[in-house]
Amino acid sequence: MDTPLDKSRMRAGGFTFRKFFVAHDRCAMKVGTDGVLLGAWAPINGVSRVLDIGTGSGLVALMLAQRLAEATVEHARRKSLSADVDPPTAAENRDSTGAGLPLQPRVVIHGVELVQAAAAQAAENIKASPWSSSMRIINQDIVAYARDVAARYDLIVCNPPYFPPGVPCGTEQRDQARYTASLDHQSLLAAAWRLLTPAGHLALVLPEAIADRIISLAARQGLHLRARCRVSENQRKPAHRALLLFSRAPGEMTETSLVLRDSDNRYSADFRRLTGMFYLAH
């Protein structure tokens, strides 16, 4: 199960982050640690076109929008220092964290969502964010989207369904979010391969128990594993989640691990470093 987030940051129908609010009362899958991990971990260096498959509430797309905006601010700061000129004023960028700064015109973030209610709520969350002009939600099946569009992306992210069809969850929307009957992994990987640029990357968060099978399926699809992070709740427990990064181009593979909580059940320093820009407090 997804690790519960701190309830103190919850408000009716959603979750308050440092720079944006995510309403999720009309989404089958609520804001959770899996999505936060993916949004904080996926690489953004050199990225200008992003696709979030199965965007749900829009959480991961919004996290990536914040990171790209903050990267723009940092790039401008370093450029001004190297050129020995005055950095942008507060009036020019509204603050130094990218909270009020729109994304660069070349940056595009799309979220594809099959369930109409979730797509509508994601669109509302994006509209309320500082980065809405560069973001769009598409209410469509990803297989059809990959077949129909010419667009290609530098980064594709997905927190996909991972349970085989089983006992119904109670609603059709939650079944679609949790069970692979709505999107099997082979179809997901084929769609991602089609939509990636030649140098693009696909980032996934999945149960560690199925990571090796996904890696094997991806290899048959022509997607090479480039990074794997094993995530465990604490030092005493085995890894329960895997963050996986694939590319169409082969290259060096990096393996890391992340422990979410210390022995006192507080978030670990590594988790705070990874996600600190998003939370109001840890």
Order of alpha helices (4+ residues) and beta strands (2+ residues): beta-beta-beta-alpha-beta-alpha-alpha-beta-alpha-beta-alpha-beta-alpha-alpha-beta-alpha-beta-beta-beta-alpha
